């Protein structure tokens, strides 16, 4: 026989009873999670040194190489390592972003030395918006070339047009006359 769970008040238990009320997190004391504490490292140099030391052990290098051989990209590996270290309170997000390029290069060097076939991954994947902008730019150039075709002879004849009047800099221009200098009053 299956017993129905009940709340301390005796009412039947439902999963909605365990959902947090909006604002409930503000009632708990601050500092409950590692990322709410002061970070262990505030200097990117010491943070990357600690990560490199941990990665240089034979066990961790073996795990790293196994993941790279199985298709995990270097960029994904870098992001995972940095996120894990941040979540445990090793450093703040600013330091995390500062050490990512160096950590990525370190992983690339390790993989090349071990002669592992790996995928680098994209540092910043282009979004559909970026692709649309590139397509629009290419279409605009095509339309301009169709409307204004240039022949090879026209391209060589084009020379920059020079102004006959010398441009004056801001300091060399004549000073405008003020109302008092005009003398009309």
C-alpha positions in Angstrom: 0.0 0.0 0.0 1.4 3.4 -1.0 1.1 6.2 1.5 0.5 9.7 0.4 2.9 12.2 1.7 1.6 14.9 3.8 2.9 18.3 5.0 3.5 18.9 8.7 0.0 20.4 8.9 -1.5 17.2 7.7 -2.5 18.4 4.2 -1.6 16.3 1.2 1.8 17.1 -0.2 2.1 18.5 -3.8 5.3 19.4 -5.7 4.1 23.0 -5.8 4.6 23.2 -2.0 8.4 23.1 -2.4 8.6 26.0 -5.0 10.3 29.1 -3.7 8.1 32.2 -3.2 9.3 35.2 -5.1 11.7 37.2 -2.9 12.4 34.2 -0.6 16.1 34.3 -1.5 16.3 37.8 0.0 15.4 36.4 3.4 18.4 34.1 3.6 21.7 35.4 4.9 24.2 36.5 2.3 27.3 34.4 1.8 25.7 31.0 1.6 27.3 30.1 -1.8 31.0 30.1 -2.7 30.6 32.9 -5.3 29.1 35.2 -2.7 32.3 35.0 -0.6 35.5 37.0 -1.3 37.4 35.3 -4.2 40.5 33.3 -3.4 42.4 35.1 -6.3 42.0 38.7 -7.4 45.1 38.7 -9.6 44.8 36.9 -13.0 48.4 35.7 -12.8 47.9 33.8 -9.6 44.6 32.4 -10.8 46.0 31.1 -14.0 49.0 29.7 -12.2 46.8 27.7 -9.9 44.8 26.3 -12.8 47.9 25.4 -14.7 49.3 23.6 -11.7 46.2 21.6 -11.2 46.0 20.7 -14.9 49.6 19.6 -15.1 49.1 16.5 -12.9 49.1 13.3 -14.9 45.5 12.4 -13.9 44.1 15.7 -15.0 46.1 15.7 -18.2 44.8 12.3 -19.0 41.2 13.5 -18.5 41.9 16.5 -20.6 43.3 14.5 -23.5 40.5 12.0 -23.4 37.9 14.8 -23.7 39.8 16.5 -26.5 40.1 13.2 -28.4 36.4 12.6 -28.0 35.5 15.8 -29.8 35.2 18.4 -27.0 36.5 21.7 -28.4 39.3 23.6 -26.7 37.0 26.6 -26.3 34.4 24.5 -24.6 37.0 23.0 -22.3 38.3 26.4 -21.4 34.9 27.7 -20.6 34.1 24.7 -18.5 37.3 25.0 -16.4 36.8 28.7 -15.8 33.2 28.3 -14.9 34.0 25.5 -12.5 36.7 27.6 -10.8 34.4 30.6 -10.5 31.6 28.5 -9.0 34.0 27.2 -6.3 34.9 30.8 -5.4 38.5 30.8 -6.8 38.0 34.2 -8.6 35.5 36.7 -9.7 34.0 37.0 -13.2 36.4 39.7 -14.3 39.4 37.6 -13.6 37.7 34.6 -15.3 37.3 36.6 -18.5 40.9 37.8 -18.3 42.4 34.4 -18.0 40.4 32.7 -20.7 42.7 33.5 -23.6 45.8 32.3 -21.8 44.2 29.2 -20.6 43.0 28.4 -24.1 46.5 28.8 -25.4 47.9 26.5 -22.6 45.4 23.8 -23.6 46.3 24.2 -27.3 50.0 23.8 -26.5 49.4 20.7 -24.3 47.3 19.1 -27.1 49.8 19.9 -29.8 52.7 18.5 -27.6 50.7 15.3 -27.1 49.9 15.1 -30.8 46.2 14.9 -30.3 43.7 15.7 -33.1 41.5 18.3 -31.6 39.0 20.9 -32.5 39.7 24.5 -31.5 36.1 25.7 -31.5 34.9 29.1 -32.1 35.9 31.8 -29.7 32.8 33.9 -30.6 30.2 32.1 -32.6 28.6 34.4 -35.2 25.0 35.0 -34.4 22.2 34.9 -37.1 22.1 38.7 -36.7 25.8 39.0 -37.7 25.3 36.7 -40.7 22.3 38.8 -41.8 24.4 42.0 -41.6 27.1 40.3 -43.7 24.6 39.2 -46.3 23.1 42.7 -46.5 26.5 44.2 -46.9 27.3 41.8 -49.7 24.0 42.5 -51.4 24.5 46.2 -51.2 27.9 45.9 -52.9 26.4 43.8 -55.6 23.6 46.3 -56.3 26.1 49.2 -56.3 28.3 47.4 -58.8 25.3 46.6 -61.0 24.1 50.2 -61.0 27.5 51.8 -61.4 29.7 49.3 -63.4 33.3 50.4 -63.6 35.5 49.4 -66.5 39.2 48.8 -66.0 40.0 52.0 -67.9 37.8 54.1 -65.6 39.5 52.8 -62.5 42.9 54.0 -63.5 41.7 57.4 -64.7 40.3 58.2 -61.3 42.5 60.5 -59.4 41.8 62.3 -56.1 40.4 65.8 -56.7 42.5 68.5 -55.0 41.0 71.6 -53.7 42.5 74.8 -55.0 42.0 76.6 -51.7 44.1 75.5 -48.8 42.1 74.2 -45.8 42.7 76.2 -42.7 43.1 74.6 -39.4 41.1 75.7 -36.4 44.0 77.8 -35.1 44.7 79.5 -38.4 41.2 80.7 -39.2 40.3 84.3 -38.8 38.6 85.1 -35.5 34.9 86.0 -36.0 34.1 89.6 -35.0 32.1 89.9 -31.9 29.1 92.3 -31.5 31.3 94.9 -29.8 34.0 94.7 -32.5 31.5 95.3 -35.3 30.9 98.9 -34.1 27.4 99.2 -35.5 25.9 100.4 -32.2 
